[in-house]
């Protein structure tokens, strides 16, 4: 199993929460995922990254990209 420190944060310093979705427009994480990141296990971090990727794909589809 990976150590929690082995999973890099997806933060790209574009920290703006979308008023409709309440997800960060930069990394597509929810506020709770952002603030809890340093306490997450590696497994939780990977799950958060999966959810963020799904949100990114959904946002691109809504935007017609």
mmCIF file of the N, C-alpha and C atoms, coordinates in Angstrom:
data_MODEL
# 
_entry.id   MODEL 
# 
loop_
_atom_site.group_PDB 
_atom_site.id 
_atom_site.type_symbol 
_atom_site.label_atom_id 
_atom_site.label_alt_id 
_atom_site.label_comp_id 
_atom_site.label_asym_id 
_atom_site.label_entity_id 
_atom_site.label_seq_id 
_atom_site.pdbx_PDB_ins_code 
_atom_site.Cartn_x 
_atom_site.Cartn_y 
_atom_site.Cartn_z 
_atom_site.occupancy 
_atom_site.B_iso_or_equiv 
_atom_site.pdbx_formal_charge 
_atom_site.auth_seq_id 
_atom_site.auth_comp_id 
_atom_site.auth_asym_id 
_atom_site.auth_atom_id 
_atom_site.pdbx_PDB_model_num 
ATOM 1   N N  . UNK A 1 1  ? 0.849   -1.194 0.000   1.00 0.00 ? 1  UNK A N  1 
ATOM 2   C CA . UNK A 1 1  ? 0.000   0.000  0.000   1.00 0.00 ? 1  UNK A CA 1 
ATOM 3   C C  . UNK A 1 1  ? 0.888   1.248  0.000   1.00 0.00 ? 1  UNK A C  1 
ATOM 4   N N  . UNK A 1 2  ? 0.493   2.247  -0.729  1.00 0.00 ? 2  UNK A N  1 
ATOM 5   C CA . UNK A 1 2  ? 1.253   3.498  -0.813  1.00 0.00 ? 2  UNK A CA 1 
ATOM 6   C C  . UNK A 1 2  ? 1.074   4.310  0.457   1.00 0.00 ? 2  UNK A C  1 
ATOM 7   N N  . UNK A 1 3  ? 2.061   5.104  0.759   1.00 0.00 ? 3  UNK A N  1 
ATOM 8   C CA . UNK A 1 3  ? 1.950   6.037  1.874   1.00 0.00 ? 3  UNK A CA 1 
ATOM 9   C C  . UNK A 1 3  ? 1.130   7.233  1.425   1.00 0.00 ? 3  UNK A C  1 
ATOM 10  N N  . UNK A 1 4  ? 0.450   7.870  2.377   1.00 0.00 ? 4  UNK A N  1 
ATOM 11  C CA . UNK A 1 4  ? -0.414  9.013  2.045   1.00 0.00 ? 4  UNK A CA 1 
ATOM 12  C C  . UNK A 1 4  ? 0.365   10.110 1.338   1.00 0.00 ? 4  UNK A C  1 
ATOM 13  N N  . UNK A 1 5  ? 1.655   10.252 1.675   1.00 0.00 ? 5  UNK A N  1 
ATOM 14  C CA . UNK A 1 5  ? 2.465   11.308 1.069   1.00 0.00 ? 5  UNK A CA 1 
ATOM 15  C C  . UNK A 1 5  ? 2.804   11.011 -0.391  1.00 0.00 ? 5  UNK A C  1 
ATOM 16  N N  . UNK A 1 6  ? 2.583   9.777  -0.842  1.00 0.00 ? 6  UNK A N  1 
ATOM 17  C CA . UNK A 1 6  ? 2.924   9.399  -2.208  1.00 0.00 ? 6  UNK A CA 1 
ATOM 18  C C  . UNK A 1 6  ? 1.930   9.921  -3.238  1.00 0.00 ? 6  UNK A C  1 
ATOM 19  N N  . UNK A 1 7  ? 0.777   10.399 -2.807  1.00 0.00 ? 7  UNK A N  1 
ATOM 20  C CA . UNK A 1 7  ? -0.249  10.880 -3.726  1.00 0.00 ? 7  UNK A CA 1 
ATOM 21  C C  . UNK A 1 7  ? -0.205  12.405 -3.734  1.00 0.00 ? 7  UNK A C  1 
ATOM 22  N N  . UNK A 1 8  ? 0.203   12.961 -4.857  1.00 0.00 ? 8  UNK A N  1 
ATOM 23  C CA . UNK A 1 8  ? 0.350   14.417 -4.964  1.00 0.00 ? 8  UNK A CA 1 
ATOM 24  C C  . UNK A 1 8  ? -1.007  15.103 -5.018  1.00 0.00 ? 8  UNK A C  1 
ATOM 25  N N  . UNK A 1 9  ? -1.060  16.269 -4.442  1.00 0.00 ? 9  UNK A N  1 
ATOM 26  C CA . UNK A 1 9  ? -2.272  17.080 -4.502  1.00 0.00 ? 9  UNK A CA 1 
ATOM 27  C C  . UNK A 1 9  ? -2.491  17.551 -5.938  1.00 0.00 ? 9  UNK A C  1 
ATOM 28  N N  . UNK A 1 10 ? -3.734  17.541 -6.404  1.00 0.00 ? 10 UNK A N  1 
ATOM 29  C CA . UNK A 1 10 ? -4.020  18.023 -7.752  1.00 0.00 ? 10 UNK A CA 1 
ATOM 30  C C  . UNK A 1 10 ? -4.154  19.543 -7.827  1.00 0.00 ? 10 UNK A C  1 
ATOM 31  N N  . UNK A 1 11 ? -3.933  20.221 -6.727  1.00 0.00 ? 11 UNK A N  1 
ATOM 32  C CA . UNK A 1 11 ? -4.092  21.677 -6.692  1.00 0.00 ? 11 UNK A CA 1 
ATOM 33  C C  . UNK A 1 11 ? -3.183  22.327 -7.732  1.00 0.00 ? 11 UNK A C  1 
ATOM 34  N N  . UNK A 1 12 ? -3.755  23.231 -8.519  1.00 0.00 ? 12 UNK A N  1 
ATOM 35  C CA . UNK A 1 12 ? -2.977  23.969 -9.513  1.00 0.00 ? 12 UNK A CA 1 
ATOM 36  C C  . UNK A 1 12 ? -3.062  25.476 -9.267  1.00 0.00 ? 12 UNK A C  1 
ATOM 37  N N  . UNK A 1 13 ? -3.411  25.827 -8.032  1.00 0.00 ? 13 UNK A N  1 
ATOM 38  C CA . UNK A 1 13 ? -3.499  27.221 -7.588  1.00 0.00 ? 13 UNK A CA 1 
ATOM 39  C C  . UNK A 1 13 ? -4.544  28.038 -8.345  1.00 0.00 ? 13 UNK A C  1 
ATOM 40  N N  . UNK A 1 14 ? -5.569  27.365 -8.848  1.00 0.00 ? 14 UNK A N  1 
ATOM 41  C CA . UNK A 1 14 ? -6.728  28.028 -9.432  1.00 0.00 ? 14 UNK A CA 1 
ATOM 42  C C  . UNK A 1 14 ? -7.885  27.753 -8.485  1.00 0.00 ? 14 UNK A C  1 
ATOM 43  N N  . UNK A 1 15 ? -7.832  28.342 -7.332  1.00 0.00 ? 15 UNK A N  1 
ATOM 44  C CA . UNK A 1 15 ? -8.746  28.008 -6.235  1.00 0.00 ? 15 UNK A CA 1 
ATOM 45  C C  . UNK A 1 15 ? -9.978  28.902 -6.256  1.00 0.00 ? 15 UNK A C  1 
ATOM 46  N N  . UNK A 1 16 ? -10.934 28.525 -7.108  1.00 0.00 ? 16 UNK A N  1 
ATOM 47  C CA . UNK A 1 16 ? -12.199 29.253 -7.213  1.00 0.00 ? 16 UNK A CA 1 
ATOM 48  C C  . UNK A 1 16 ? -13.313 28.217 -7.166  1.00 0.00 ? 16 UNK A C  1 
ATOM 49  N N  . UNK A 1 17 ? -14.180 28.313 -6.164  1.00 0.00 ? 17 UNK A N  1 
ATOM 50  C CA . UNK A 1 17 ? -15.309 27.390 -6.101  1.00 0.00 ? 17 UNK A CA 1 
ATOM 51  C C  . UNK A 1 17 ? -16.410 27.863 -7.032  1.00 0.00 ? 17 UNK A C  1 
ATOM 52  N N  . UNK A 1 18 ? -16.848 26.974 -7.896  1.00 0.00 ? 18 UNK A N  1 
ATOM 53  C CA . UNK A 1 18 ? -17.943 27.274 -8.803  1.00 0.00 ? 18 UNK A CA 1 
ATOM 54  C C  . UNK A 1 18 ? -19.213 27.468 -7.976  1.00 0.00 ? 18 UNK A C  1 
ATOM 55  N N  . UNK A 1 19 ? -19.932 28.567 -8.187  1.00 0.00 ? 19 UNK A N  1 
ATOM 56  C CA . UNK A 1 19 ? -21.121 28.831 -7.366  1.00 0.00 ? 19 UNK A CA 1 
ATOM 57  C C  . UNK A 1 19 ? -22.247 27.823 -7.579  1.00 0.00 ? 19 UNK A C  1 
ATOM 58  N N  . UNK A 1 20 ? -22.303 27.184 -8.737  1.00 0.00 ? 20 UNK A N  1 
ATOM 59  C CA . UNK A 1 20 ? -23.357 26.200 -9.004  1.00 0.00 ? 20 UNK A CA 1 
ATOM 60  C C  . UNK A 1 20 ? -22.997 24.814 -8.484  1.00 0.00 ? 20 UNK A C  1 
ATOM 61  N N  . UNK A 1 21 ? -21.808 24.343 -8.821  1.00 0.00 ? 21 UNK A N  1 
ATOM 62  C CA . UNK A 1 21 ? -21.422 22.976 -8.464  1.00 0.00 ? 21 UNK A CA 1 
ATOM 63  C C  . UNK A 1 21 ? -20.780 22.884 -7.090  1.00 0.00 ? 21 UNK A C  1 
ATOM 64  N N  . UNK A 1 22 ? -20.208 23.979 -6.625  1.00 0.00 ? 22 UNK A N  1 
ATOM 65  C CA . UNK A 1 22 ? -19.467 24.037 -5.359  1.00 0.00 ? 22 UNK A CA 1 
ATOM 66  C C  . UNK A 1 22 ? -18.167 23.231 -5.416  1.00 0.00 ? 22 UNK A C  1 
ATOM 67  N N  . UNK A 1 23 ? -17.657 22.992 -6.628  1.00 0.00 ? 23 UNK A N  1 
ATOM 68  C CA . UNK A 1 23 ? -16.378 22.330 -6.814  1.00 0.00 ? 23 UNK A CA 1 
ATOM 69  C C  . UNK A 1 23 ? -15.362 23.360 -7.285  1.00 0.00 ? 23 UNK A C  1 
ATOM 70  N N  . UNK A 1 24 ? -14.105 23.133 -6.945  1.00 0.00 ? 24 UNK A N  1 
ATOM 71  C CA . UNK A 1 24 ? -13.037 24.027 -7.377  1.00 0.00 ? 24 UNK A CA 1 
ATOM 72  C C  . UNK A 1 24 ? -12.922 23.968 -8.896  1.00 0.00 ? 24 UNK A C  1 
ATOM 73  N N  . UNK A 1 25 ? -12.824 25.118 -9.528  1.00 0.00 ? 25 UNK A N  1 
ATOM 74  C CA . UNK A 1 25 ? -12.693 25.176 -10.990 1.00 0.00 ? 25 UNK A CA 1 
ATOM 75  C C  . UNK A 1 25 ? -11.308 24.750 -11.457 1.00 0.00 ? 25 UNK A C  1 
ATOM 76  N N  . UNK A 1 26 ? -10.359 24.705 -10.551 1.00 0.00 ? 26 UNK A N  1 
ATOM 77  C CA . UNK A 1 26 ? -9.005  24.299 -10.922 1.00 0.00 ? 26 UNK A CA 1 
ATOM 78  C C  . UNK A 1 26 ? -8.769  22.803 -10.819 1.00 0.00 ? 26 UNK A C  1 
ATOM 79  N N  . UNK A 1 27 ? -9.170  22.218 -9.679  1.00 0.00 ? 27 UNK A N  1 
ATOM 80  C CA . UNK A 1 27 ? -8.877  20.797 -9.451  1.00 0.00 ? 27 UNK A CA 1 
ATOM 81  C C  . UNK A 1 27 ? -10.122 19.924 -9.379  1.00 0.00 ? 27 UNK A C  1 
ATOM 82  N N  . UNK A 1 28 ? -11.290 20.539 -9.388  1.00 0.00 ? 28 UNK A N  1 
ATOM 83  C CA . UNK A 1 28 ? -12.576 19.832 -9.368  1.00 0.00 ? 28 UNK A CA 1 
ATOM 84  C C  . UNK A 1 28 ? -12.819 19.027 -8.091  1.00 0.00 ? 28 UNK A C  1 
ATOM 85  N N  . UNK A 1 29 ? -12.177 19.439 -7.008  1.00 0.00 ? 29 UNK A N  1 
ATOM 86  C CA . UNK A 1 29 ? -12.469 18.814 -5.716  1.00 0.00 ? 29 UNK A CA 1 
ATOM 87  C C  . UNK A 1 29 ? -13.481 19.662 -4.966  1.00 0.00 ? 29 UNK A C  1 
ATOM 88  N N  . UNK A 1 30 ? -14.238 19.010 -4.086  1.00 0.00 ? 30 UNK A N  1 
ATOM 89  C CA . UNK A 1 30 ? -15.155 19.714 -3.194  1.00 0.00 ? 30 UNK A CA 1 
ATOM 90  C C  . UNK A 1 30 ? -14.334 20.360 -2.076  1.00 0.00 ? 30 UNK A C  1 
ATOM 91  N N  . UNK A 1 31 ? -14.904 21.360 -1.431  1.00 0.00 ? 31 UNK A N  1 
ATOM 92  C CA . UNK A 1 31 ? -14.194 22.061 -0.360  1.00 0.00 ? 31 UNK A CA 1 
ATOM 93  C C  . UNK A 1 31 ? -13.720 21.092 0.719   1.00 0.00 ? 31 UNK A C  1 
ATOM 94  N N  . UNK A 1 32 ? -14.551 20.131 1.091   1.00 0.00 ? 32 UNK A N  1 
ATOM 95  C CA . UNK A 1 32 ? -14.166 19.161 2.122   1.00 0.00 ? 32 UNK A CA 1 
ATOM 96  C C  . UNK A 1 32 ? -12.981 18.308 1.670   1.00 0.00 ? 32 UNK A C  1 
ATOM 97  N N  . UNK A 1 33 ? -12.915 18.001 0.382   1.00 0.00 ? 33 UNK A N  1 
ATOM 98  C CA . UNK A 1 33 ? -11.789 17.228 -0.137  1.00 0.00 ? 33 UNK A CA 1 
ATOM 99  C C  . UNK A 1 33 ? -10.508 18.056 -0.114  1.00 0.00 ? 33 UNK A C  1 
ATOM 100 N N  . UNK A 1 34 ? -10.632 19.332 -0.377  1.00 0.00 ? 34 UNK A N  1 
ATOM 101 C CA . UNK A 1 34 ? -9.468  20.220 -0.371  1.00 0.00 ? 34 UNK A CA 1 
ATOM 102 C C  . UNK A 1 34 ? -8.933  20.378 1.045   1.00 0.00 ? 34 UNK A C  1 
ATOM 103 N N  . UNK A 1 35 ? -9.823  20.705 1.970   1.00 0.00 ? 35 UNK A N  1 
ATOM 104 C CA . UNK A 1 35 ? -9.374  20.965 3.344   1.00 0.00 ? 35 UNK A CA 1 
ATOM 105 C C  . UNK A 1 35 ? -8.948  19.693 4.065   1.00 0.00 ? 35 UNK A C  1 
ATOM 106 N N  . UNK A 1 36 ? -9.478  18.550 3.671   1.00 0.00 ? 36 UNK A N  1 
ATOM 107 C CA . UNK A 1 36 ? -9.122  17.308 4.340   1.00 0.00 ? 36 UNK A CA 1 
ATOM 108 C C  . UNK A 1 36 ? -7.962  16.562 3.716   1.00 0.00 ? 36 UNK A C  1 
ATOM 109 N N  . UNK A 1 37 ? -7.441  17.072 2.610   1.00 0.00 ? 37 UNK A N  1 
ATOM 110 C CA . UNK A 1 37 ? -6.424  16.359 1.831   1.00 0.00 ? 37 UNK A CA 1 
ATOM 111 C C  . UNK A 1 37 ? -5.247  15.879 2.667   1.00 0.00 ? 37 UNK A C  1 
ATOM 112 N N  . UNK A 1 38 ? -4.699  16.721 3.503   1.00 0.00 ? 38 UNK A N  1 
ATOM 113 C CA . UNK A 1 38 ? -3.497  16.338 4.259   1.00 0.00 ? 38 UNK A CA 1 
ATOM 114 C C  . UNK A 1 38 ? -3.776  15.250 5.285   1.00 0.00 ? 38 UNK A C  1 
ATOM 115 N N  . UNK A 1 39 ? -5.024  15.065 5.648   1.00 0.00 ? 39 UNK A N  1 
ATOM 116 C CA . UNK A 1 39 ? -5.392  14.033 6.616   1.00 0.00 ? 39 UNK A CA 1 
ATOM 117 C C  . UNK A 1 39 ? -5.832  12.733 5.945   1.00 0.00 ? 39 UNK A C  1 
ATOM 118 N N  . UNK A 1 40 ? -6.054  12.761 4.641   1.00 0.00 ? 40 UNK A N  1 
ATOM 119 C CA . UNK A 1 40 ? -6.542  11.587 3.923   1.00 0.00 ? 40 UNK A CA 1 
ATOM 120 C C  . UNK A 1 40 ? -5.469  10.507 3.836   1.00 0.00 ? 40 UNK A C  1 
ATOM 121 N N  . UNK A 1 41 ? -5.916  9.267  3.847   1.00 0.00 ? 41 UNK A N  1 
ATOM 122 C CA . UNK A 1 41 ? -5.029  8.144  3.545   1.00 0.00 ? 41 UNK A CA 1 
ATOM 123 C C  . UNK A 1 41 ? -4.778  8.156  2.033   1.00 0.00 ? 41 UNK A C  1 
ATOM 124 N N  . UNK A 1 42 ? -3.806  7.381  1.598   1.00 0.00 ? 42 UNK A N  1 
ATOM 125 C CA . UNK A 1 42 ? -3.535  7.294  0.160   1.00 0.00 ? 42 UNK A CA 1 
ATOM 126 C C  . UNK A 1 42 ? -4.772  6.802  -0.585  1.00 0.00 ? 42 UNK A C  1 
ATOM 127 N N  . UNK A 1 43 ? -5.479  5.843  -0.008  1.00 0.00 ? 43 UNK A N  1 
ATOM 128 C CA . UNK A 1 43 ? -6.688  5.320  -0.643  1.00 0.00 ? 43 UNK A CA 1 
ATOM 129 C C  . UNK A 1 43 ? -7.746  6.411  -0.788  1.00 0.00 ? 43 UNK A C  1 
ATOM 130 N N  . UNK A 1 44 ? -7.939  7.209  0.249   1.00 0.00 ? 44 UNK A N  1 
ATOM 131 C CA . UNK A 1 44 ? -8.916  8.302  0.183   1.00 0.00 ? 44 UNK A CA 1 
ATOM 132 C C  . UNK A 1 44 ? -8.505  9.353  -0.835  1.00 0.00 ? 44 UNK A C  1 
ATOM 133 N N  . UNK A 1 45 ? -7.217  9.626  -0.920  1.00 0.00 ? 45 UNK A N  1 
ATOM 134 C CA . UNK A 1 45 ? -6.728  10.597 -1.904  1.00 0.00 ? 45 UNK A CA 1 
ATOM 135 C C  . UNK A 1 45 ? -6.998  10.107 -3.322  1.00 0.00 ? 45 UNK A C  1 
ATOM 136 N N  . UNK A 1 46 ? -6.748  8.834  -3.559  1.00 0.00 ? 46 UNK A N  1 
ATOM 137 C CA . UNK A 1 46 ? -6.985  8.281  -4.893  1.00 0.00 ? 46 UNK A CA 1 
ATOM 138 C C  . UNK A 1 46 ? -8.467  8.303  -5.243  1.00 0.00 ? 46 UNK A C  1 
ATOM 139 N N  . UNK A 1 47 ? -9.324  8.031  -4.278  1.00 0.00 ? 47 UNK A N  1 
ATOM 140 C CA . UNK A 1 47 ? -10.771 8.116  -4.509  1.00 0.00 ? 47 UNK A CA 1 
ATOM 141 C C  . UNK A 1 47 ? -11.182 9.552  -4.823  1.00 0.00 ? 47 UNK A C  1 
ATOM 142 N N  . UNK A 1 48 ? -10.607 10.500 -4.104  1.00 0.00 ? 48 UNK A N  1 
ATOM 143 C CA . UNK A 1 48 ? -10.892 11.913 -4.346  1.00 0.00 ? 48 UNK A CA 1 
ATOM 144 C C  . UNK A 1 48 ? -10.464 12.304 -5.760  1.00 0.00 ? 48 UNK A C  1 
ATOM 145 N N  . UNK A 1 49 ? -9.304  11.823 -6.186  1.00 0.00 ? 49 UNK A N  1 
ATOM 146 C CA . UNK A 1 49 ? -8.820  12.113 -7.537  1.00 0.00 ? 49 UNK A CA 1 
ATOM 147 C C  . UNK A 1 49 ? -9.752  11.524 -8.594  1.00 0.00 ? 49 UNK A C  1 
ATOM 148 N N  . UNK A 1 50 ? -10.271 10.326 -8.342  1.00 0.00 ? 50 UNK A N  1 
ATOM 149 C CA . UNK A 1 50 ? -11.228 9.711  -9.275  1.00 0.00 ? 50 UNK A CA 1 
ATOM 150 C C  . UNK A 1 50 ? -12.490 10.549 -9.394  1.00 0.00 ? 50 UNK A C  1 
ATOM 151 N N  . UNK A 1 51 ? -13.013 10.973 -8.248  1.00 0.00 ? 51 UNK A N  1 
ATOM 152 C CA . UNK A 1 51 ? -14.225 11.800 -8.268  1.00 0.00 ? 51 UNK A CA 1 
ATOM 153 C C  . UNK A 1 51 ? -13.966 13.112 -8.999  1.00 0.00 ? 51 UNK A C  1 
ATOM 154 N N  . UNK A 1 52 ? -12.805 13.713 -8.750  1.00 0.00 ? 52 UNK A N  1 
ATOM 155 C CA . UNK A 1 52 ? -12.469 14.977 -9.404  1.00 0.00 ? 52 UNK A CA 1 
ATOM 156 C C  . UNK A 1 52 ? -12.381 14.794 -10.917 1.00 0.00 ? 52 UNK A C  1 
ATOM 157 N N  . UNK A 1 53 ? -11.799 13.687 -11.358 1.00 0.00 ? 53 UNK A N  1 
ATOM 158 C CA . UNK A 1 53 ? -11.700 13.418 -12.798 1.00 0.00 ? 53 UNK A CA 1 
ATOM 159 C C  . UNK A 1 53 ? -13.089 13.252 -13.406 1.00 0.00 ? 53 UNK A C  1 
ATOM 160 N N  . UNK A 1 54 ? -13.978 12.569 -12.706 1.00 0.00 ? 54 UNK A N  1 
ATOM 161 C CA . UNK A 1 54 ? -15.348 12.404 -13.198 1.00 0.00 ? 54 UNK A CA 1 
ATOM 162 C C  . UNK A 1 54 ? -16.048 13.762 -13.299 1.00 0.00 ? 54 UNK A C  1 
ATOM 163 N N  . UNK A 1 55 ? -15.803 14.624 -12.325 1.00 0.00 ? 55 UNK A N  1 
ATOM 164 C CA . UNK A 1 55 ? -16.397 15.968 -12.355 1.00 0.00 ? 55 UNK A CA 1 
ATOM 165 C C  . UNK A 1 55 ? -15.836 16.776 -13.519 1.00 0.00 ? 55 UNK A C  1 
ATOM 166 N N  . UNK A 1 56 ? -14.534 16.643 -13.763 1.00 0.00 ? 56 UNK A N  1 
ATOM 167 C CA . UNK A 1 56 ? -13.892 17.368 -14.866 1.00 0.00 ? 56 UNK A CA 1 
ATOM 168 C C  . UNK A 1 56 ? -14.502 16.932 -16.203 1.00 0.00 ? 56 UNK A C  1 
ATOM 169 N N  . UNK A 1 57 ? -14.693 15.643 -16.381 1.00 0.00 ? 57 UNK A N  1 
ATOM 170 C CA . UNK A 1 57 ? -15.285 15.111 -17.610 1.00 0.00 ? 57 UNK A CA 1 
ATOM 171 C C  . UNK A 1 57 ? -16.714 15.616 -17.773 1.00 0.00 ? 57 UNK A C  1 
ATOM 172 N N  . UNK A 1 58 ? -17.481 15.588 -16.690 1.00 0.00 ? 58 UNK A N  1 
ATOM 173 C CA . UNK A 1 58 ? -18.869 16.061 -16.743 1.00 0.00 ? 58 UNK A CA 1 
ATOM 174 C C  . UNK A 1 58 ? -18.928 17.550 -17.071 1.00 0.00 ? 58 UNK A C  1 
ATOM 175 N N  . UNK A 1 59 ? -18.017 18.331 -16.500 1.00 0.00 ? 59 UNK A N  1 
ATOM 176 C CA . UNK A 1 59 ? -17.994 19.772 -16.767 1.00 0.00 ? 59 UNK A CA 1 
ATOM 177 C C  . UNK A 1 59 ? -17.656 20.041 -18.227 1.00 0.00 ? 59 UNK A C  1 
ATOM 178 N N  . UNK A 1 60 ? -16.703 19.282 -18.768 1.00 0.00 ? 60 UNK A N  1 
ATOM 179 C CA . UNK A 1 60 ? -16.335 19.452 -20.176 1.00 0.00 ? 60 UNK A CA 1 
ATOM 180 C C  . UNK A 1 60 ? -17.505 19.079 -21.082 1.00 0.00 ? 60 UNK A C  1 
ATOM 181 N N  . UNK A 1 61 ? -18.236 18.035 -20.724 1.00 0.00 ? 61 UNK A N  1 
ATOM 182 C CA . UNK A 1 61 ? -19.397 17.625 -21.525 1.00 0.00 ? 61 UNK A CA 1 
ATOM 183 C C  . UNK A 1 61 ? -20.473 18.703 -21.499 1.00 0.00 ? 61 UNK A C  1 
ATOM 184 N N  . UNK A 1 62 ? -20.697 19.295 -20.320 1.00 0.00 ? 62 UNK A N  1 
ATOM 185 C CA . UNK A 1 62 ? -21.698 20.367 -20.221 1.00 0.00 ? 62 UNK A CA 1 
ATOM 186 C C  . UNK A 1 62 ? -21.287 21.579 -21.046 1.00 0.00 ? 62 UNK A C  1 
ATOM 187 N N  . UNK A 1 63 ? -19.980 21.816 -21.116 1.00 0.00 ? 63 UNK A N  1 
ATOM 188 C CA . UNK A 1 63 ? -19.476 22.967 -21.863 1.00 0.00 ? 63 UNK A CA 1 
ATOM 189 C C  . UNK A 1 63 ? -19.344 22.662 -23.356 1.00 0.00 ? 63 UNK A C  1 
ATOM 190 N N  . UNK A 1 64 ? -19.602 21.416 -23.732 1.00 0.00 ? 64 UNK A N  1 
ATOM 191 C CA . UNK A 1 64 ? -19.521 21.041 -25.141 1.00 0.00 ? 64 UNK A CA 1 
ATOM 192 C C  . UNK A 1 64 ? -18.116 20.817 -25.626 1.00 0.00 ? 64 UNK A C  1 
ATOM 193 N N  . UNK A 1 65 ? -17.213 20.492 -24.727 1.00 0.00 ? 65 UNK A N  1 
ATOM 194 C CA . UNK A 1 65 ? -15.812 20.265 -25.116 1.00 0.00 ? 65 UNK A CA 1 
ATOM 195 C C  . UNK A 1 65 ? -15.529 18.801 -25.307 1.00 0.00 ? 65 UNK A C  1 
# 
